[in-house]
């Protein structure tokens, strides 16, 4: 089988496509014939050894995949060969076959295309955990989403609307804001490129405040970081909640006096660790997300598809921060 491999630390240009032996399932594992692999920001980091987890090399990037079960190992009864599934893993998805723990497999509806399935669990799983379990979002509250046209951002927009919130979508271009509005955002704001000096920070904060209104944002979903974080925090409502999701613009430095002045919470969102610590809660969330999908309230926006041979280009495109929705590598 073919696999896109990281054999040395570096950017997408270091990845190589090679023939490797097909995996065999160990006890508790299943081998998936991969049909599609979602591309996510951790894929940018993991090949540069900048992610929380560092799999031994050589490895294939890609922590989100969908396909058909090919074989199962000893003790696996929940799935069988021929089942259509999605899975999330630390890595391994940019290959024609992958062995994963069977407990990570999620059956998918017959009507769900493989590319949508590969673009589903990491973005909606992260954003649902953030809004529901960490942000305690309530109907009628206001939600400011930074990076609203990216994978997790657009998922947060859709889920916020489905949960009854007033969603304000913030992104770096008119096209990105228009996409977020097409997915239900009530308001939109285009922010300039950073970094910002103090005057730029103040102007950005005023921009966010104007979009959120006099009451401010009850929740801020920050999947961007950098200088955008402090400006968004300044637009927060009294006793609001600031959700820390990701840092493609850099790790921010937040003046903690702002949390006192706003009476607000800064809340970390580490979905992967939460899944491992409370798998029962994760299963409940997955069931609720699948129902929202069946009801037509959420649906991944797959903007671009790349072949396995062009998987490195897919990661580079995501790293450029020009992608909208989800980028997917397809095997066929």
C-alpha positions as YAML, in Angstrom:
chain: A
units: angstrom
residues:
- id: 1
  name: UNK
  ca: [0.00, 0.00, 0.00]
- id: 2
  name: UNK
  ca: [1.01, 3.64, -0.36]
- id: 3
  name: UNK
  ca: [1.51, 6.04, 2.52]
- id: 4
  name: UNK
  ca: [2.63, 9.65, 2.86]
- id: 5
  name: UNK
  ca: [5.43, 9.56, 5.42]
- id: 6
  name: UNK
  ca: [7.17, 11.96, 7.76]
- id: 7
  name: UNK
  ca: [10.70, 10.58, 8.00]
- id: 8
  name: UNK
  ca: [12.44, 13.78, 9.15]
- id: 9
  name: UNK
  ca: [11.40, 16.84, 11.15]
- id: 10
  name: UNK
  ca: [10.22, 19.65, 8.89]
- id: 11
  name: UNK
  ca: [7.44, 21.20, 6.87]
- id: 12
  name: UNK
  ca: [5.19, 19.62, 4.25]
- id: 13
  name: UNK
  ca: [8.03, 19.59, 1.73]
- id: 14
  name: UNK
  ca: [9.77, 16.88, 3.80]
- id: 15
  name: UNK
  ca: [6.93, 14.36, 3.34]
- id: 16
  name: UNK
  ca: [7.48, 11.46, 0.95]
- id: 17
  name: UNK
  ca: [5.08, 9.01, -0.72]
- id: 18
  name: UNK
  ca: [6.28, 5.42, -0.41]
- id: 19
  name: UNK
  ca: [5.11, 1.82, -0.64]
- id: 20
  name: UNK
  ca: [4.90, 0.22, 2.81]
- id: 21
  name: UNK
  ca: [3.55, -3.10, 4.11]
- id: 22
  name: UNK
  ca: [-0.17, -3.27, 4.86]
- id: 23
  name: UNK
  ca: [-0.89, -3.26, 8.61]
- id: 24
  name: UNK
  ca: [-2.36, -6.20, 10.49]
- id: 25
  name: UNK
  ca: [-4.72, -5.60, 13.41]
- id: 26
  name: UNK
  ca: [-3.48, -6.34, 16.89]
- id: 27
  name: UNK
  ca: [-5.77, -7.27, 19.79]
- id: 28
  name: UNK
  ca: [-8.50, -4.64, 20.13]
- id: 29
  name: UNK
  ca: [-7.62, -3.05, 16.80]
- id: 30
  name: UNK
  ca: [-9.21, -2.76, 13.38]
- id: 31
  name: UNK
  ca: [-7.63, -2.06, 10.00]
- id: 32
  name: UNK
  ca: [-9.45, 0.53, 7.93]
- id: 33
  name: UNK
  ca: [-9.25, 0.83, 4.17]
- id: 34
  name: UNK
  ca: [-9.00, 4.60, 4.15]
- id: 35
  name: UNK
  ca: [-11.26, 6.47, 1.73]
- id: 36
  name: UNK
  ca: [-10.62, 10.03, 2.90]
- id: 37
  name: UNK
  ca: [-8.52, 11.89, 5.45]
- id: 38
  name: UNK
  ca: [-9.35, 15.31, 6.88]
- id: 39
  name: UNK
  ca: [-6.54, 17.85, 7.19]
- id: 40
  name: UNK
  ca: [-6.33, 19.74, 10.48]
- id: 41
  name: UNK
  ca: [-3.98, 22.21, 12.11]
- id: 42
  name: UNK
  ca: [-2.35, 19.52, 14.29]
- id: 43
  name: UNK
  ca: [-1.11, 17.95, 11.03]
- id: 44
  name: UNK
  ca: [0.89, 21.13, 10.42]
- id: 45
  name: UNK
  ca: [2.44, 20.93, 13.88]
- id: 46
  name: UNK
  ca: [3.04, 17.20, 14.25]
- id: 47
  name: UNK
  ca: [5.44, 16.89, 11.30]
- id: 48
  name: UNK
  ca: [7.53, 19.71, 12.82]
- id: 49
  name: UNK
  ca: [7.55, 18.09, 16.29]
- id: 50
  name: UNK
  ca: [5.54, 21.03, 17.66]
- id: 51
  name: UNK
  ca: [2.42, 19.08, 18.69]
- id: 52
  name: UNK
  ca: [1.61, 17.70, 22.15]
- id: 53
  name: UNK
  ca: [2.22, 14.15, 20.88]
- id: 54
  name: UNK
  ca: [5.22, 12.97, 18.86]
- id: 55
  name: UNK
  ca: [4.69, 9.59, 17.19]
- id: 56
  name: UNK
  ca: [7.86, 7.64, 16.33]
- id: 57
  name: UNK
  ca: [9.05, 8.09, 12.76]
- id: 58
  name: UNK
  ca: [8.32, 7.18, 10.11]
- id: 59
  name: UNK
  ca: [4.62, 8.02, 10.47]
- id: 60
  name: UNK
  ca: [1.82, 9.28, 8.27]
- id: 61
  name: UNK
  ca: [0.18, 12.55, 9.31]
- id: 62
  name: UNK
  ca: [-3.60, 12.73, 9.39]
- id: 63
  name: UNK
  ca: [-5.55, 12.24, 12.61]
- id: 64
  name: UNK
  ca: [-9.04, 12.11, 11.10]
- id: 65
  name: UNK
  ca: [-10.09, 9.52, 8.57]
- id: 66
  name: UNK
  ca: [-13.02, 7.59, 7.16]
- id: 67
  name: UNK
  ca: [-13.30, 4.34, 5.28]
- id: 68
  name: UNK
  ca: [-14.34, 0.71, 5.41]
- id: 69
  name: UNK
  ca: [-13.28, -1.84, 8.01]
- id: 70
  name: UNK
  ca: [-10.98, -4.37, 6.30]
- id: 71
  name: UNK
  ca: [-10.09, -6.64, 9.23]
- id: 72
  name: UNK
  ca: [-10.47, -6.80, 13.00]
- id: 73
  name: UNK
  ca: [-8.19, -8.13, 15.71]
- id: 74
  name: UNK
  ca: [-8.80, -10.37, 18.68]
- id: 75
  name: UNK
  ca: [-11.58, -9.25, 21.00]
- id: 76
  name: UNK
  ca: [-13.19, -6.77, 18.60]
- id: 77
  name: UNK
  ca: [-16.96, -7.26, 18.40]
- id: 78
  name: UNK
  ca: [-18.37, -3.74, 17.95]
- id: 79
  name: UNK
  ca: [-17.39, -3.52, 14.26]
- id: 80
  name: UNK
  ca: [-16.88, -6.04, 11.47]
- id: 81
  name: UNK
  ca: [-15.31, -6.08, 8.00]
- id: 82
  name: UNK
  ca: [-17.37, -4.04, 5.56]
- id: 83
  name: UNK
  ca: [-18.62, -1.48, 8.12]
- id: 84
  name: UNK
  ca: [-18.45, 2.18, 7.10]
- id: 85
  name: UNK
  ca: [-16.71, 4.15, 9.84]
- id: 86
  name: UNK
  ca: [-14.86, 7.29, 10.77]
- id: 87
  name: UNK
  ca: [-12.05, 7.51, 13.28]
- id: 88
  name: UNK
  ca: [-9.73, 9.96, 14.95]
- id: 89
  name: UNK
  ca: [-6.19, 9.10, 15.91]
- id: 90
  name: UNK
  ca: [-2.97, 10.96, 16.64]
- id: 91
  name: UNK
  ca: [-1.75, 10.26, 13.10]
- id: 92
  name: UNK
  ca: [-1.78, 7.62, 10.37]
- id: 93
  name: UNK
  ca: [-4.64, 8.74, 8.13]
- id: 94
  name: UNK
  ca: [-2.68, 9.74, 5.02]
- id: 95
  name: UNK
  ca: [-2.25, 6.15, 3.94]
- id: 96
  name: UNK
  ca: [-4.33, 3.66, 2.01]
- id: 97
  name: UNK
  ca: [-4.76, 1.53, 5.15]
- id: 98
  name: UNK
  ca: [-4.36, 2.21, 8.86]
- id: 99
  name: UNK
  ca: [-4.66, 0.16, 12.06]
- id: 100
  name: UNK
  ca: [-6.45, 1.93, 14.94]
- id: 101
  name: UNK
  ca: [-7.94, 0.97, 18.27]
- id: 102
  name: UNK
  ca: [-11.45, -0.25, 17.58]
- id: 103
  name: UNK
  ca: [-12.77, 1.98, 20.36]
- id: 104
  name: UNK
  ca: [-11.94, 4.99, 18.21]
- id: 105
  name: UNK
  ca: [-14.26, 3.89, 15.40]
- id: 106
  name: UNK
  ca: [-17.62, 5.56, 14.90]
- id: 107
  name: UNK
  ca: [-20.19, 4.05, 12.51]
- id: 108
  name: UNK
  ca: [-21.41, 6.53, 9.91]
- id: 109
  name: UNK
  ca: [-24.83, 6.75, 8.21]
- id: 110
  name: UNK
  ca: [-25.10, 5.21, 4.76]
- id: 111
  name: UNK
  ca: [-26.01, 8.65, 3.40]
- id: 112
  name: UNK
  ca: [-22.84, 10.31, 4.75]
- id: 113
  name: UNK
  ca: [-20.18, 10.62, 2.02]
- id: 114
  name: UNK
  ca: [-16.67, 9.57, 3.00]
- id: 115
  name: UNK
  ca: [-15.22, 13.04, 2.43]
- id: 116
  name: UNK
  ca: [-17.77, 14.58, 4.80]
- id: 117
  name: UNK
  ca: [-17.16, 11.80, 7.33]
- id: 118
  name: UNK
  ca: [-13.42, 12.53, 7.24]
- id: 119
  name: UNK
  ca: [-14.17, 16.21, 7.89]
- id: 120
  name: UNK
  ca: [-16.55, 15.64, 10.78]
- id: 121
  name: UNK
  ca: [-15.38, 14.43, 14.14]
- id: 122
  name: UNK
  ca: [-12.36, 16.59, 14.99]
- id: 123
  name: UNK
  ca: [-13.99, 19.89, 14.07]
- id: 124
  name: UNK
  ca: [-17.50, 19.27, 15.36]
- id: 125
  name: UNK
  ca: [-16.22, 17.21, 18.27]
- id: 126
  name: UNK
  ca: [-13.89, 20.00, 19.37]
- id: 127
  name: UNK
  ca: [-16.43, 22.77, 18.87]
- id: 128
  name: UNK
  ca: [-19.33, 20.92, 20.51]
- id: 129
  name: UNK
  ca: [-17.21, 20.06, 23.54]
- id: 130
  name: UNK
  ca: [-16.09, 23.71, 23.66]
- id: 131
  name: UNK
  ca: [-19.54, 25.28, 23.41]
- id: 132
  name: UNK
  ca: [-21.54, 22.72, 25.37]
- id: 133
  name: UNK
  ca: [-19.22, 21.33, 28.04]
- id: 134
  name: UNK
  ca: [-16.73, 24.16, 28.54]
- id: 135
  name: UNK
  ca: [-18.70, 27.23, 27.50]
- id: 136
  name: UNK
  ca: [-22.17, 26.17, 28.72]
- id: 137
  name: UNK
  ca: [-23.72, 28.07, 25.82]
- id: 138
  name: UNK
  ca: [-27.40, 28.90, 26.32]
- id: 139
  name: UNK
  ca: [-30.08, 29.91, 23.79]
- id: 140
  name: UNK
  ca: [-30.18, 33.64, 23.26]
- id: 141
  name: UNK
  ca: [-26.56, 34.23, 24.25]
- id: 142
  name: UNK
  ca: [-24.06, 35.91, 21.95]
- id: 143
  name: UNK
  ca: [-21.09, 33.98, 20.56]
- id: 144
  name: UNK
  ca: [-18.08, 35.62, 18.88]
- id: 145
  name: UNK
  ca: [-16.14, 33.13, 16.74]
- id: 146
  name: UNK
  ca: [-12.61, 34.02, 15.62]
- id: 147
  name: UNK
  ca: [-11.38, 32.24, 12.51]
- id: 148
  name: UNK
  ca: [-15.01, 31.61, 11.65]
- id: 149
  name: UNK
  ca: [-14.39, 30.18, 8.16]
- id: 150
  name: UNK
  ca: [-11.82, 27.57, 9.20]
- id: 151
  name: UNK
  ca: [-12.62, 23.97, 10.10]
- id: 152
  name: UNK
  ca: [-13.33, 24.32, 13.81]
- id: 153
  name: UNK
  ca: [-14.55, 27.90, 13.41]
- id: 154
  name: UNK
  ca: [-17.21, 27.08, 10.84]
- id: 155
  name: UNK
  ca: [-18.28, 24.10, 12.97]
- id: 156
  name: UNK
  ca: [-18.62, 26.48, 15.94]
- id: 157
  name: UNK
  ca: [-20.77, 28.81, 13.84]
- id: 158
  name: UNK
  ca: [-23.14, 26.01, 12.81]
- id: 159
  name: UNK
  ca: [-23.32, 24.53, 16.30]
- id: 160
  name: UNK
  ca: [-23.84, 27.93, 17.91]
- id: 161
  name: UNK
  ca: [-26.79, 28.55, 15.60]
- id: 162
  name: UNK
  ca: [-28.18, 25.05, 16.28]
- id: 163
  name: UNK
  ca: [-27.89, 25.73, 20.03]
- id: 164
  name: UNK
  ca: [-29.87, 28.97, 19.72]
- id: 165
  name: UNK
  ca: [-27.08, 31.53, 20.04]
- id: 166
  name: UNK
  ca: [-26.62, 34.80, 18.19]
- id: 167
  name: UNK
  ca: [-23.38, 34.16, 16.32]
- id: 168
  name: UNK
  ca: [-20.93, 36.88, 15.29]
- id: 169
  name: UNK
  ca: [-18.41, 35.54, 12.78]
- id: 170
  name: UNK
  ca: [-14.96, 37.15, 12.65]
- id: 171
  name: UNK
  ca: [-12.55, 36.28, 9.84]
- id: 172
  name: UNK
  ca: [-9.79, 37.77, 7.71]
- id: 173
  name: UNK
  ca: [-11.71, 38.43, 4.47]
- id: 174
  name: UNK
  ca: [-15.15, 39.29, 3.13]
- id: 175
  name: UNK
  ca: [-15.35, 35.89, 1.41]
- id: 176
  name: UNK
  ca: [-14.71, 34.09, 4.68]
- id: 177
  name: UNK
  ca: [-17.30, 36.14, 6.54]
- id: 178
  name: UNK
  ca: [-19.80, 35.51, 3.74]
- id: 179
  name: UNK
  ca: [-19.22, 31.75, 4.09]
- id: 180
  name: UNK
  ca: [-19.85, 31.94, 7.85]
- id: 181
  name: UNK
  ca: [-23.04, 33.92, 7.26]
- id: 182
  name: UNK
  ca: [-24.17, 31.32, 4.73]
- id: 183
  name: UNK
  ca: [-23.83, 28.80, 7.55]
- id: 184
  name: UNK
  ca: [-26.02, 30.83, 9.90]
- id: 185
  name: UNK
  ca: [-23.99, 33.62, 11.49]
- id: 186
  name: UNK
  ca: [-26.14, 36.66, 12.25]
- id: 187
  name: UNK
  ca: [-23.33, 39.21, 12.02]
- id: 188
  name: UNK
  ca: [-19.84, 39.32, 10.56]
- id: 189
  name: UNK
  ca: [-16.67, 41.30, 11.00]
- id: 190
  name: UNK
  ca: [-13.52, 41.35, 8.86]
- id: 191
  name: UNK
  ca: [-10.37, 41.81, 10.94]
- id: 192
  name: UNK
  ca: [-7.02, 43.05, 9.55]
- id: 193
  name: UNK
  ca: [-3.80, 41.06, 9.52]
- id: 194
  name: UNK
  ca: [-1.61, 41.26, 12.62]
- id: 195
  name: UNK
  ca: [0.57, 41.69, 14.54]
- id: 196
  name: UNK
  ca: [-0.70, 44.94, 16.02]
- id: 197
  name: UNK
  ca: [0.83, 47.79, 18.00]
- id: 198
  name: UNK
  ca: [-1.13, 49.28, 20.91]
- id: 199
  name: UNK
  ca: [-3.19, 51.53, 18.64]
- id: 200
  name: UNK
  ca: [-3.91, 48.59, 16.35]
- id: 201
  name: UNK
  ca: [-4.97, 46.49, 19.35]
- id: 202
  name: UNK
  ca: [-7.36, 49.22, 20.47]
- id: 203
  name: UNK
  ca: [-8.82, 49.55, 16.96]
- id: 204
  name: UNK
  ca: [-9.28, 45.78, 16.75]
- id: 205
  name: UNK
  ca: [-10.99, 45.69, 20.16]
- id: 206
  name: UNK
  ca: [-13.32, 48.49, 19.03]
- id: 207
  name: UNK
  ca: [-14.08, 46.50, 15.87]
- id: 208
  name: UNK
  ca: [-15.07, 43.45, 17.93]
- id: 209
  name: UNK
  ca: [-17.08, 45.56, 20.38]
- id: 210
  name: UNK
  ca: [-19.01, 47.17, 17.53]
- id: 211
  name: UNK
  ca: [-19.90, 43.79, 16.08]
- id: 212
  name: UNK
  ca: [-20.93, 42.27, 19.42]
- id: 213
  name: UNK
  ca: [-23.03, 45.23, 20.54]
- id: 214
  name: UNK
  ca: [-23.29, 47.06, 23.84]
- id: 215
  name: UNK
  ca: [-23.73, 43.89, 25.88]
- id: 216
  name: UNK
  ca: [-20.57, 42.26, 24.57]
- id: 217
  name: UNK
  ca: [-20.02, 38.59, 23.78]
- id: 218
  name: UNK
  ca: [-21.20, 36.00, 26.30]
- id: 219
  name: UNK
  ca: [-18.77, 33.53, 24.72]
- id: 220
  name: UNK
  ca: [-15.64, 34.05, 22.68]
- id: 221
  name: UNK
  ca: [-14.44, 31.04, 20.67]
- id: 222
  name: UNK
  ca: [-10.79, 31.72, 19.94]
- id: 223
  name: UNK
  ca: [-9.27, 29.35, 17.41]
- id: 224
  name: UNK
  ca: [-6.74, 31.99, 16.27]
- id: 225
  name: UNK
  ca: [-4.74, 33.30, 19.25]
- id: 226
  name: UNK
  ca: [-2.00, 35.88, 18.76]
- id: 227
  name: UNK
  ca: [-2.89, 39.55, 19.14]
- id: 228
  name: UNK
  ca: [-6.53, 38.79, 18.33]
- id: 229
  name: UNK
  ca: [-7.11, 37.17, 21.72]
- id: 230
  name: UNK
  ca: [-6.70, 40.25, 23.92]
- id: 231
  name: UNK
  ca: [-8.82, 42.37, 21.59]
- id: 232
  name: UNK
  ca: [-11.62, 39.78, 21.68]
- id: 233
  name: UNK
  ca: [-11.38, 39.52, 25.47]
- id: 234
  name: UNK
  ca: [-11.94, 43.27, 25.68]
- id: 235
  name: UNK
  ca: [-15.24, 42.77, 23.79]
- id: 236
  name: UNK
  ca: [-16.52, 40.23, 26.31]
- id: 237
  name: UNK
  ca: [-19.68, 40.58, 28.38]
- id: 238
  name: UNK
  ca: [-19.69, 40.61, 32.17]
- id: 239
  name: UNK
  ca: [-19.10, 37.05, 33.46]
- id: 240
  name: UNK
  ca: [-18.46, 35.84, 29.91]
- id: 241
  name: UNK
  ca: [-16.36, 32.82, 28.99]
- id: 242
  name: UNK
  ca: [-13.31, 32.95, 26.73]
- id: 243
  name: UNK
  ca: [-12.67, 29.58, 25.08]
- id: 244
  name: UNK
  ca: [-9.01, 28.88, 24.27]
- id: 245
  name: UNK
  ca: [-9.03, 26.54, 21.25]
- id: 246
  name: UNK
  ca: [-5.90, 27.10, 19.13]
- id: 247
  name: UNK
  ca: [-2.99, 29.35, 18.22]
- id: 248
  name: UNK
  ca: [-2.26, 29.55, 14.46]
- id: 249
  name: UNK
  ca: [-1.45, 33.25, 14.98]
- id: 250
  name: UNK
  ca: [0.77, 32.51, 17.99]
- id: 251
  name: UNK
  ca: [0.32, 31.98, 21.72]
- id: 252
  name: UNK
  ca: [-1.19, 35.17, 23.20]
- id: 253
  name: UNK
  ca: [-0.13, 37.04, 26.33]
- id: 254
  name: UNK
  ca: [-3.28, 38.09, 28.17]
- id: 255
  name: UNK
  ca: [-3.24, 40.88, 30.82]
- id: 256
  name: UNK
  ca: [-5.02, 39.13, 33.69]
- id: 257
  name: UNK
  ca: [-6.45, 42.40, 34.99]
- id: 258
  name: UNK
  ca: [-8.94, 42.13, 32.13]
- id: 259
  name: UNK
  ca: [-10.45, 39.01, 33.68]
- id: 260
  name: UNK
  ca: [-11.01, 40.96, 36.90]
- id: 261
  name: UNK
  ca: [-12.58, 43.92, 35.10]
- id: 262
  name: UNK
  ca: [-14.86, 41.65, 33.06]
- id: 263
  name: UNK
  ca: [-15.54, 39.14, 35.85]
- id: 264
  name: UNK
  ca: [-14.93, 36.56, 33.14]
- id: 265
  name: UNK
  ca: [-13.47, 33.08, 32.79]
- id: 266
  name: UNK
  ca: [-10.66, 31.94, 30.49]
- id: 267
  name: UNK
  ca: [-11.38, 28.30, 29.72]
- id: 268
  name: UNK
  ca: [-9.04, 25.80, 28.09]
- id: 269
  name: UNK
  ca: [-10.45, 23.47, 25.43]
- id: 270
  name: UNK
  ca: [-8.42, 20.24, 25.00]
- id: 271
  name: UNK
  ca: [-10.87, 17.93, 23.26]
- id: 272
  name: UNK
  ca: [-8.46, 15.04, 22.74]
- id: 273
  name: UNK
  ca: [-7.63, 14.81, 26.44]
- id: 274
  name: UNK
  ca: [-11.31, 15.13, 27.36]
- id: 275
  name: UNK
  ca: [-12.19, 12.19, 25.10]
- id: 276
  name: UNK
  ca: [-9.59, 10.03, 26.82]
- id: 277
  name: UNK
  ca: [-10.63, 11.09, 30.31]
- id: 278
  name: UNK
  ca: [-14.40, 10.73, 29.84]
- id: 279
  name: UNK
  ca: [-15.21, 8.40, 26.93]
- id: 280
  name: UNK
  ca: [-18.85, 8.07, 28.03]
- id: 281
  name: UNK
  ca: [-19.40, 11.82, 27.70]
- id: 282
  name: UNK
  ca: [-17.67, 11.70, 24.31]
- id: 283
  name: UNK
  ca: [-20.03, 8.96, 23.12]
- id: 284
  name: UNK
  ca: [-23.03, 11.04, 24.19]
- id: 285
  name: UNK
  ca: [-21.71, 14.05, 22.31]
- id: 286
  name: UNK
  ca: [-21.05, 11.94, 19.20]
- id: 287
  name: UNK
  ca: [-24.63, 10.65, 19.30]
- id: 288
  name: UNK
  ca: [-25.97, 14.20, 19.56]
- id: 289
  name: UNK
  ca: [-23.73, 15.39, 16.72]
- id: 290
  name: UNK
  ca: [-24.85, 12.56, 14.44]
- id: 291
  name: UNK
  ca: [-28.46, 13.48, 15.16]
- id: 292
  name: UNK
  ca: [-27.76, 17.11, 14.27]
- id: 293
  name: UNK
  ca: [-26.21, 15.86, 11.01]
- id: 294
  name: UNK
  ca: [-29.25, 13.70, 10.22]
- id: 295
  name: UNK
  ca: [-31.52, 16.66, 10.97]
- id: 296
  name: UNK
  ca: [-29.59, 18.80, 8.48]
- id: 297
  name: UNK
  ca: [-28.44, 21.32, 11.11]
- id: 298
  name: UNK
  ca: [-24.73, 20.70, 10.58]
- id: 299
  name: UNK
  ca: [-22.79, 19.56, 7.54]
- id: 300
  name: UNK
  ca: [-19.07, 19.79, 6.85]
- id: 301
  name: UNK
  ca: [-18.11, 22.28, 4.17]
- id: 302
  name: UNK
  ca: [-15.42, 20.47, 2.17]
- id: 303
  name: UNK
  ca: [-13.86, 23.26, 0.14]
- id: 304
  name: UNK
  ca: [-10.97, 21.39, -1.49]
- id: 305
  name: UNK
  ca: [-9.92, 17.81, -2.14]
- id: 306
  name: UNK
  ca: [-6.36, 16.61, -2.76]
- id: 307
  name: UNK
  ca: [-5.04, 13.23, -3.84]
- id: 308
  name: UNK
  ca: [-2.79, 11.22, -1.51]
- id: 309
  name: UNK
  ca: [0.16, 12.07, -3.75]
- id: 310
  name: UNK
  ca: [-0.62, 15.77, -3.12]
- id: 311
  name: UNK
  ca: [-1.16, 15.35, 0.62]
- id: 312
  name: UNK
  ca: [1.81, 17.60, 1.39]
- id: 313
  name: UNK
  ca: [0.20, 20.35, -0.69]
- id: 314
  name: UNK
  ca: [-3.00, 19.91, 1.32]
- id: 315
  name: UNK
  ca: [-1.12, 20.46, 4.60]
- id: 316
  name: UNK
  ca: [0.74, 23.45, 3.16]
- id: 317
  name: UNK
  ca: [-2.54, 24.97, 1.98]
- id: 318
  name: UNK
  ca: [-4.04, 24.64, 5.45]
- id: 319
  name: UNK
  ca: [-0.90, 26.14, 7.00]
- id: 320
  name: UNK
  ca: [-1.26, 29.19, 4.73]
- id: 321
  name: UNK
  ca: [-4.52, 30.05, 6.55]
- id: 322
  name: UNK
  ca: [-6.23, 30.58, 3.20]
- id: 323
  name: UNK
  ca: [-8.41, 27.47, 3.43]
- id: 324
  name: UNK
  ca: [-12.11, 27.78, 4.08]
- id: 325
  name: UNK
  ca: [-14.06, 24.99, 5.72]
- id: 326
  name: UNK
  ca: [-12.31, 21.62, 5.51]
- id: 327
  name: UNK
  ca: [-9.53, 20.37, 3.27]
- id: 328
  name: UNK
  ca: [-9.66, 16.62, 2.62]
- id: 329
  name: UNK
  ca: [-7.23, 14.11, 1.10]
- id: 330
  name: UNK
  ca: [-9.10, 11.44, -0.88]
- id: 331
  name: UNK
  ca: [-7.61, 8.05, -1.73]
- id: 332
  name: UNK
  ca: [-9.59, 7.27, -4.90]
...
